[in-house]
Amino acid sequence: MMRILCSYSSGVWDAELLEQYSLDQLGLSYDTMNASGPYQLKEWKSGEYLLFEANPNYYTVSVTGENAKTPYLKVVFIPDTAARAAALESGEVDIAYGLSAEYAGLLEGNPDFVVEGADDCSIYNVRFGCNDPIMSNVKVRQALLYALDTNAIASNLYGKYFNEVRGFSSHVIWGFLDEGHIDQDQAKARELLAEAGYPDGFDTKIYASTTGYKYVELAEAVSAQLAEIGVNAEVIPVENSVYMEKIGGSKIEDFDYPLFIKETGGRTREFGGVVHTWYETSPDGTNTLQNNGFYSNAQVDELSAKANATMDDAERLKLFHEIQKICYTQDPPQINIAEMVDIICYSSKLEGAWCNAGGCIEFDQATMKK
């Protein structure tokens, strides 16, 4: 229950709407959207924009007598990053989300714009395909963990818009355990490879979506550093629809990504949701429920089940910390590269908008100065 309540996907829905439409229909059209946020959908032109108006039934109306401060909110779809930045500079939009560190750097220092970084609850990582004959060896996974200088990789890719990894989850997640940063130790990595039976290294592949933010560049940076310990990792860019189907719709016998680039942790601010979603053993032999790399650890499963069965925060925290100790270095399902920081660029006339830890921008207190 606690992990569900901590998810930003949770909300209060209209009972009549739930009776009228099935769960797989909700949110897919104008008629099937009626939730409890500060804005309600007024107009939807697919692929172009969403127009929202202030929700007169939002809870702040009854509590404070005030509605959302801006009566209308228009969300425009601009897939191309350069076009999105240009729309902001021209005044076509007042705020742009998801710009690269490079574009953000161009706007910094311009008095007409504000550039901010907001801590996110997700982490850029290299996931292991734990069904792979080589990656199933825990000493191999530990070796690759120590092979990388993750701060150098993150700094080169994300500039100042990242946080150093100091544990298995993002520090904004409830239940986070600070275990310190894992420093690169190539000697230890080679020693672990030798213990695993690969003293001369091995050949493997890293898969990366061509759409994910700097996924391919991250794969290339990881490949270059792995080569220094004798691991030849070929980078395979994959079109996003194919990539998502593979990492979220495969049976274990069909999954053939030994290493792949991913972001994890973004759906909840509570560690129970993180472990349940990404790391509990697949119940049906597929990765559809998002244990993308088929990680399986019986102790993690047992601890997660215990944490999910109690409402005692102290006990849950203890159990979460035990899980993180296992997953961070003892039996890692992934190599954490950097905590995500969301880049938000907006007009200096905009006030009151902010980004929460789930990467969602909150507009109910936003206003535009004249």
C-alpha positions in Angstrom: 0.0 0.0 0.0 2.7 2.5 0.9 4.6 2.0 -2.4 1.4 2.6 -4.3 0.5 5.7 -2.3 4.0 7.1 -2.9 3.7 6.8 -6.7 2.9 9.9 -8.7 0.7 7.7 -10.9 -1.7 7.3 -8.0 -4.7 9.6 -7.8 -8.4 10.0 -7.0 -10.6 9.1 -10.0 -14.3 9.8 -10.8 -16.3 6.7 -9.7 -18.8 7.1 -12.5 -15.9 7.2 -15.1 -14.5 4.0 -13.7 -17.8 2.3 -14.2 -18.2 3.6 -17.7 -14.7 2.7 -19.0 -12.3 -0.2 -18.5 -8.8 0.5 -17.0 -7.1 0.0 -20.3 -9.3 2.7 -21.9 -8.7 5.4 -19.2 -6.5 8.3 -20.3 -6.4 7.5 -24.0 -8.9 10.1 -25.1 -10.6 13.3 -24.1 -13.7 11.4 -22.9 -11.8 9.1 -20.6 -9.8 11.7 -18.7 -11.3 13.1 -15.5 -9.0 12.9 -12.5 -8.2 15.1 -9.5 -5.4 17.5 -10.4 -5.4 21.4 -10.5 -6.2 21.4 -14.2 -8.8 19.6 -16.3 -8.5 18.9 -20.0 -10.5 21.3 -22.3 -9.1 20.5 -25.7 -6.8 17.8 -27.2 -5.4 17.8 -30.7 -3.4 14.6 -31.0 0.3 15.1 -31.7 0.0 18.9 -31.5 -1.2 20.2 -28.1 -3.3 19.8 -25.0 -5.2 22.7 -23.6 -6.1 22.6 -19.9 -8.3 24.9 -17.8 -8.2 25.3 -14.0 -10.2 22.7 -12.2 -12.9 24.4 -10.1 -13.2 21.3 -7.9 -9.5 21.1 -7.0 -9.0 20.7 -3.2 -7.4 24.1 -2.7 -10.7 25.8 -3.7 -12.4 24.4 -0.6 -9.3 24.8 1.6 -8.1 28.3 0.7 -10.8 29.5 -1.7 -8.2 29.8 -4.5 -8.0 28.0 -7.8 -4.9 27.4 -9.9 -3.4 30.9 -10.4 -3.2 30.6 -14.2 -6.6 29.8 -15.7 -5.3 28.1 -18.8 -2.3 25.9 -19.6 -1.3 24.8 -23.1 1.1 21.9 -23.5 2.7 21.9 -27.0 4.4 18.8 -28.5 7.8 19.7 -30.0 9.8 16.4 -30.3 13.0 17.9 -31.7 15.3 19.4 -29.0 16.6 22.1 -31.2 13.1 23.2 -32.3 12.0 23.2 -28.6 14.9 25.5 -27.7 14.1 27.8 -30.6 10.4 28.0 -29.6 11.5 29.1 -26.1 13.9 31.7 -27.4 11.3 33.1 -29.9 8.6 33.3 -27.2 6.4 30.7 -28.8 6.5 28.8 -25.5 7.2 30.1 -22.0 8.9 26.9 -20.6 10.8 24.1 -22.2 11.4 20.7 -20.6 14.0 18.1 -21.6 16.6 20.3 -23.2 20.1 19.0 -23.4 22.9 20.3 -21.1 24.4 22.0 -24.2 21.3 24.0 -25.0 20.8 24.9 -21.4 24.4 26.2 -21.4 23.6 28.5 -24.3 20.7 30.1 -22.3 22.6 30.4 -19.0 23.5 34.0 -18.3 20.8 35.4 -20.6 18.6 37.6 -18.4 15.5 36.7 -20.4 15.6 33.1 -19.3 16.0 31.0 -16.2 17.8 27.6 -16.3 17.4 25.3 -13.4 18.3 21.7 -12.5 15.8 19.7 -10.4 16.8 16.5 -8.6 15.0 13.5 -10.1 14.3 10.1 -8.5 15.7 8.2 -11.5 19.2 7.0 -12.2 21.0 6.6 -15.5 22.5 3.1 -15.5 23.9 0.1 -17.4 21.6 -2.8 -16.8 22.9 -6.4 -16.9 21.0 -9.0 -18.9 21.3 -11.5 -16.0 20.2 -14.4 -18.2 23.3 -14.0 -20.3 25.9 -16.8 -19.7 28.6 -14.3 -18.9 26.6 -11.6 -17.0 24.9 -14.3 -14.9 28.3 -14.6 -13.1 28.2 -12.2 -10.1 32.0 -11.7 -10.2 31.8 -10.4 -13.8 29.1 -7.9 -12.8 31.2 -6.8 -9.8 34.2 -6.5 -12.1 32.4 -4.2 -14.5 31.1 -2.2 -11.5 34.7 -1.3 -10.5 35.9 -0.8 -14.1 34.1 2.5 -14.6 34.9 6.1 -13.6 31.2 7.0 -13.5 31.8 10.6 -12.4 34.0 11.3 -15.4 31.5 9.7 -17.8 28.6 11.7 -16.2 30.5 15.0 -16.3 31.4 14.6 -20.0 27.8 13.7 -20.9 25.6 15.8 -18.6 27.8 18.7 -17.6 26.7 19.9 -14.2 23.3 18.5 -14.5 23.7 15.2 -12.6 24.3 14.1 -9.0 27.0 11.7 -8.0 25.8 8.2 -7.2 26.3 7.3 -3.6 24.0 4.3 -3.3 21.7 2.0 -5.1 18.8 4.5 -5.5 18.5 8.2 -6.0 19.0 10.2 -2.8 15.5 11.7 -3.1 13.9 8.3 -2.7 12.5 7.5 0.8 14.6 4.7 2.2 17.8 5.7 0.4 21.0 4.3 1.9 24.2 6.4 1.4 27.0 3.8 0.9 29.4 6.1 -0.6 30.6 6.5 -4.2 32.2 3.5 -5.9 35.6 4.7 -7.2 37.1 3.2 -10.3 39.5 0.4 -9.4 40.8 -1.3 -12.5 43.1 -3.6 -10.6 40.2 -4.9 -8.6 38.1 -5.3 -11.7 40.8 -7.4 -13.4 41.2 -9.5 -10.3 37.4 -10.2 -10.2 37.4 -11.0 -13.9 40.2 -13.6 -13.3 38.3 -15.1 -10.4 35.2 -15.3 -12.7 37.3 -17.3 -15.3 38.0 -14.4 -17.7 41.6 -13.3 -17.0 41.9 -12.0 -20.6 38.5 -10.4 -20.7 35.7 -11.3 -23.1 33.5 -9.9 -26.0 30.0 -8.6 -25.3 27.5 -6.1 -26.6 25.9 -2.9 -25.2 22.4 -2.0 -26.6 21.1 1.5 -26.5 17.9 3.2 -27.7 18.5 5.8 -30.3 15.8 8.0 -28.7 16.9 7.9 -25.0 18.8 11.0 -23.8 22.4 10.4 -24.7 21.9 6.6 -24.4 24.2 5.8 -27.3 26.9 8.3 -26.1 26.7 6.7 -22.7 27.1 3.2 -24.2 30.1 4.4 -26.1 31.7 5.9 -23.0 31.2 2.7 -21.1 32.6 0.6 -23.9 35.7 2.7 -24.0 36.4 2.3 -20.3 35.6 -1.4 -20.3 38.2 -1.9 -23.1 40.8 -0.8 -20.6 40.3 -4.0 -18.6 40.1 -6.3 -21.7 36.3 -6.3 -22.1 35.4 -5.6 -25.8 31.8 -4.3 -25.7 30.3 -3.5 -29.1 27.8 -0.7 -29.0 24.5 -1.6 -30.8 22.1 1.4 -31.4 18.5 0.2 -31.6 15.4 2.1 -32.9 13.3 2.9 -29.8 10.2 0.9 -30.6 12.2 -2.2 -31.1 14.3 -1.5 -28.0 11.3 -1.0 -25.8 9.7 -4.2 -27.0 12.8 -6.1 -26.3 13.4 -4.8 -22.7 9.7 -4.8 -21.8 8.1 -7.6 -23.8 10.5 -10.5 -23.9 10.5 -14.0 -22.5 13.6 -14.9 -20.6 14.7 -17.4 -23.3 14.4 -14.8 -26.0 16.1 -11.9 -24.2 19.6 -11.4 -25.7 20.9 -8.0 -24.4 23.9 -8.7 -22.1 24.2 -5.0 -21.3 21.8 -2.2 -22.1 21.3 1.5 -21.2 18.3 2.3 -18.9 16.8 4.8 -16.4 15.3 3.3 -13.3 13.5 4.5 -10.2 11.3 7.2 -11.7 7.8 6.1 -10.8 7.9 6.4 -7.1 9.6 8.4 -4.3 9.6 5.3 -2.0 12.2 2.5 -2.3 9.5 -0.2 -2.0 8.2 0.8 -5.4 11.6 0.8 -6.9 12.5 -2.7 -5.8 9.1 -4.1 -6.6 9.0 -2.6 -10.1 12.6 -3.2 -11.2 14.2 -6.0 -9.2 11.8 -8.6 -7.9 12.0 -11.9 -9.7 9.8 -12.0 -12.8 6.6 -13.8 -11.8 5.8 -15.0 -15.3 9.2 -15.5 -17.0 8.9 -12.2 -19.0 10.2 -8.7 -18.5 6.9 -7.1 -19.2 6.5 -5.9 -15.6 9.8 -4.1 -16.0 12.4 -6.3 -14.4 14.1 -5.6 -17.7 17.3 -7.6 -17.2 15.7 -10.7 -15.5 17.5 -10.1 -12.2 16.7 -12.6 -9.6 17.8 -12.8 -6.0 15.8 -14.9 -3.5 16.9 -12.8 -0.5 15.9 -9.5 -2.3 12.5 -11.1 -3.0 12.0 -12.2 0.6 13.1 -8.8 2.0 10.8 -6.9 -0.4 7.8 -9.1 0.5 8.4 -8.4 4.2 8.7 -4.7 3.6 5.5 -4.7 1.6 3.7 -6.5 4.4 4.4 -4.0 7.2 3.3 -0.4 7.8 6.1 0.0 10.4 8.4 2.7 8.9 11.4 1.7 11.0 11.1 -1.9 10.0 10.6 -1.0 6.3 13.6 1.2 6.4 15.7 -1.6 7.8 14.6 -4.0 5.2 15.1 -1.5 2.4 18.7 -0.9 3.6 19.4 -4.6 3.5 18.2 -4.8 -0.1 20.3 -1.9 -1.1 23.5 -3.4 0.4 22.9 -6.5 -1.7 22.1 -4.7 -4.9 24.8 -2.0 -4.7 27.9 -4.2 -4.7 27.2 -7.7 -3.5 24.9 -8.9 -6.3 24.4 -5.9 -8.6 21.7 -5.9 -11.3 23.2 -2.7 -12.9 26.0 -0.2 -12.8 24.6 3.2 -11.6 26.2 6.0 -13.7 24.5 9.2 -12.4 21.5 10.5 -10.6 19.3 12.3 -13.0 18.8 16.0 -12.8 15.9 17.4 -14.9 16.8 20.5 -16.9 14.1 23.2 -17.0 14.5 26.4 -19.0 11.8 29.1 -18.9 11.1 32.7 -19.5 12.2 35.0 -16.7 8.6 36.3 -16.7 7.3 33.0 -15.5 7.0 32.6 -11.7 5.8 29.8 -9.4 6.4 26.7 -11.6 8.6 24.0 -10.2 9.7 20.4 -11.0 8.9 17.6 -8.5 11.2 14.6 -7.9 9.2 12.5 -10.4 10.3 14.8 -13.2 6.8 16.4 -13.5 6.4 20.2 -13.7 3.8 21.7 -11.3 1.9 24.7 -12.7 -0.9 25.4 -10.2 1.0 28.3 -8.6 2.5 29.6 -11.9 1.9 33.1 -13.1 3.3 35.3 -15.9 4.7 38.7 -15.1 3.6 41.5 -17.5 
